[in-house]
Each structure stands twice: as structure tokens, then as C-alpha cells.
Amino acid sequence: QVQLVESGGGLVQAGGSLRLSCAASGRTFIWSVMGWFRQAPGKEREFVAAVRWSSGSTYYADSAKGRFTISRDNAKDTVYLQMNSLKPEDTAVYHCAAAQTLAYTRGGYDYWGQGTQVTVSS
């Protein structure tokens, strides 16, 4: 089992920045990939970014490339999502998730955090 707790969401104006954190605890060593997803009201949960614990290799959705940066701190078992140049369409609940292999859909992840709300005003 692994527990995931997100933090760092909030209200920000368009063009602003936020950094989300995801603290993992439990049997974290068996999960090789951490991902960030988001879900806006009335929409499907969509992939944002992922990172491999061991190598730090990163993967992004097209909507995140060039604006968002995912990173991890192995010593703290924490994954971050730095979000810059935020747009109103980035408004959503952001969830982190753990997987054993790289995946770009929610079905590939086995454990989820409760989510943190990000609201971008225009």
C-alpha cells in the first residue's frame, strides 16, 4: 500500500504560478512511476505529467509541455509539479498517482491522492 497526499493548490490569476506537492508514504519502493492528473468539472480525468523515481525521466501531455515541470525528491518521497503561465483552462482538481509502469491513462495507476484544487482566474 502507498498513501499519497497532495498540497499546494489554490487560487491564482492567469499568468501566475503554483507548485503542487505529493508526499508518498508506505511501500513507495514498489511504485516506479508517479503521475499527475487533473479533472475539471464535467470532464474526464486527464494525464498531465509523469516521472520515474529511479531515473527522473519525465513525460508530459501536450497541454503541459513548456509550462509545467514535474520533479521528484527521492530522499523525501515527494513529487512536485511546478506550473507556470497558468491559464483559466488549467482550472481543475489535480491528483497524484502511483504506478508500476509508465502509463498515460488513469487505468494504469493503482493508488491516488485525494486531490488539490487549482483555480485560475482570468
N, C-alpha and C positions, 0 to 999 in steps of 0.2 A: 504494500500500500504506500501511497505517497499523498501528502497533503500540500495543496497549493493555495497561497494567499496573495492576492493582488492588492496593490495600493498605488496611489499617485494620480488617480483620476480627478477630474474637476471641471470647472467652467473656465474657458479661455476664449479670447477674441480670435477671429480669423487672422492668420499670420503668426500666431503665437506658438508656444512650445509647451510640451508636457513630457515628463519622464515617468513611465509606469514601471513598477517593480513587481516581481513574482517570487516570493520566498517559498522554497520547496523544503519539505521535511519528510522523514520516513525513509523508505527504501529507494532513495533517489538514484543509487548507483546502477539500478537495473533499467533506467529510462535514459536512452541515448540522445533523444531529441526533445527540445522544448519549443513549443509554438505559441504564437499569439493569434487569436481570432477575434472578430468583432461581430456584433449583431445589433443592427438598427431595428427600430420598431417596424413590424410587418415584413421584415426581410429575413432571409436565411443567414445563418452564421457563416461568415466567410473568413478564409485564411488571410492573414496579414504578413506574418514572418515566422521563420523558424531558425534555430541554431543547434548545432551539435555540441553536446557537453565536452567531448574529448578534444575535437579539433578547433572548435569555434567557427566552423564553416557556417555561412549564413545564406538564407534563401528568402526571397521577398515576392509578394504579389506585385503586379504592375502598379497598382494604386499606391503602393508604399515606397517603391524604388525612388531614390534620390531625396526623400523627405524623412523616412523613418530609418532608424538603426537599431538592430537587435544585438544584444551582447550578453555575456554571462560572466559571473564571478564564481568560479568553482569552489573557492575557499568558503564562500558564503552561501553556496547552493541557491543563488539568486540570479534571475534573468531579468534584463531590463529592455524596455522599448522606448527609445528616445524619439519623440515625434516633433518634427519641426514644420514650419509653414502649414499649420493646420488649416483645414477648410471646414465649412459647415457640414459638408457631406462625410466628414470623418466622425461625426457625432454617432455614438454607439456605446453599448456595453462591451468592454474589452475583457476577454478571458485568456488566461494562460492555460496550457495543457501539456501533458507529458505523453510521449510515445516511445516505442521501442525501435521503430524505424521511421525514416523521413516520410511524411505524408502531407498532402495539401488539402485534405478534406477532413471534416470533423470525425468521420468514422475511423480514421487512422489513429486517433488519440484515445487513451484509456482513462486518464484522470484529468479533471478540470477544476479550476478555481471558481469561486462564486461570481467573479467579475467585478469590474470597477467602471463607473460611468464617466464617459468623456463627452462633454458638450462644448461645441464650438459655435460661438455666436457670430453673426455676420455684421 
